[in-house]
Amino acid sequence: MKRADFPYLADWFAITFRWMAIVALAFSLILYMDGQWLPLALLAGSLVWNLTMTVLAVFNQRLPAHRTLNTLVDLAISMTLFGLTGSATTPIQWVGVLAIAPSAMYFELRGALLIAVMATALETGILYFLFPAQFNLLVVEYLGGLNLAIGLVFGGLSLPLMKRVRTTYHELVRKQHESETAIQRRERERLQAFFDMIETFSSTFNYKRVLEVGIQAGIKAMGLSEAEGARLLAAFFLFEDHTLRYVVGQGFPQRDQNLPLAAQEGILRKALQSGEPQIHHGACDDPELSELVALHTCQSLLIIPLLRGMNVYGILLFAHPDQNFFPPERVEYLMIVGHQAVIAIQNARLFADLQEEKERIVQTQEEAQRKLARDLHDGPTQSVSSIAMRLNIARRLLHQNPTAAEEELAKIEELARRTTQEIRHMLFTLRPLVLESEGLEAALKAMAEKMRDLYQQNVVLDVDPTAVSALDSTQQTVVFYLCEEAVNNARKHAEASQITVRLKYVTNYTDIIGLEISDNGKGFNVNEVMGSYERRGSLGMINLRERADLVNGLLRVDSAPGKGTRIRVFIPLTEEAMDRLHGRVRA
């Protein structure tokens, strides 16, 4: 068996002529041959054969040596009928048409004439051997003339018919080739668009440039003509301050570009909640998108949400005046663009976050250096200068008043001892070795003792050892510096008689630890202080927030003038606790 992509038209014509011959012969046998059953049975066999050929033609299949086999079977059946009926003296003398007509479709005029000659020769032999009484030259000439006439008629008809069949076949082949070539070209262009998009996404961290390339890649992936592409509206809307804002696109006027979208209702909300593309047909009657003037003439709208895990970045919007512009195939291509754009946005934002983190580290280092310089200037430097001045006074008093000189030397000794304590406290703050060797609880106790000895500041500790053991070494280090920063701020600014440090599990939670530093000092206006940090140049509260972020913690500062200050940091121990603590839910 062999199969073709196109119908075997020659087979269909041969089958048609065979059906016509079978029906005509059947009527002739019934009407003029008194219903002889043997010829009718043979004709039924021809009917079954033609039915089989019809089924093969329906499925565009052929037998090996299909044309020759059909011609020989037709010739055999027609000559057998001739022999069974003695056709030289019956009304079915033209039985040879059963073989001649189909052969004309297969082999055209030459084939039809050849089969006519073969049929005449076989009929002559049948008459000679089976019906000698009918055999004579006039009968042979009559049968030969009849067969040749049939061959000339059907052979002549086959010439223009088969020419038309060949032309049709070659046209179908040409169109199929052109269609396949066009499909392959579109696929190459589509793949090239995707490759260019991925290459651009990988080579730049400019997310606007990335999104522009994504839109152009989407248009190329759909295989649009220049005119169709010009009618297509496309845009990326990303979240900024909890509203969708236009970033890049084509076809949107300036008014639409400046319009924020809340994404709290309609198709936008549905797309972001479901995480699946949403298609809207008909005029844009969406409660939010109807505000965009450019969409008023569009009959088909596609919204692709830009999501990654629990993060919601925005939407990719396409719109077109054609109501059926977004079949499933196009939606799949545009979803690929959306997924790649999300990855590129993530990379761009991670790079931006990295840059900000580098700047923050530099600022932190600079602030630490300034803080160290201030502490050295306000503490040990002043003390050393004072020691030098008092030594000069003591040297003078040594000759004039030895008793006063001895008292002055005692004061210098106390000042030197105090300066040593200050320097040791500064070294302890820079690198608390006790934290590395004995852990957080011991480090906090050492800090409280130094505060009491050096600054006469009362620091009360309330630490749960099981909570400390639940923290890893990195978290313990961050907690220590949070306490040190908060206690120092309270010592310097609060004028508090007591500072309390508590570290315990949060009530009713076994996966969240709470750190609280409170004082009974003068307090302050939180909003006013936080709002003026850039002007004041101090990073105290900002340092607290950044250190809380290092342990994925949540910082809360409660204070008011005259009511003291309470700083709380909630530290999650698991990812579930972190999501619960920060209220991370999809918009």
Secondary structure, DSSP 8 states (H G I E B T S, - for coil): -EE-SS--HHHHHHHHHHHHHHHHHHHHHHHHSTT-HHHHHHHHHHHHHHHHHHHHHHTTEE-TTHHHHHHHHHHHHHHHHHHHHTGGGSTTGGGGHHHHHHHHHHHHHHHHHHHHHHHHHHHHHHHHHH-GGG--HHHHHHHHHHHHHHHHHHHHHHHHHHHHHHHHHHHHHHHHHHHHHHHHHHHHHHHHHHHHHHHHHHH---HHHHHHHHHHHHHHHTT--HHHHHH-EEEEEEEETTEEEEEEEES--HHHHT--B---SHHHHHHHHH-S-EEEESS---TTGGG-GGGGG-SEEEEEEEEETTEEEEEEEEEESSTT---HHHHHHHHHHHHHHHHHHHHHHHHHHHHHHHHHHHHHHHHHHHHHHHHHIIIIIHHHHHHHHHHHHHHHHHHH-HHHHHHHHHHHHHHHHHHHHHHHHHHHHH--HHHHHH-HHHHHHHHHHHHHHHH--EEEEEE-HHHHHHS-HHHHHHHHHHHHHHHHHIIIII--SEEEEEEEE-TT-SSEEEEEEEE-S----HHHHHHTHHHH---HHHHHHHHHHHTT-EEEEEE-TTS-EEEEEEEESSHHHHHHHHT----
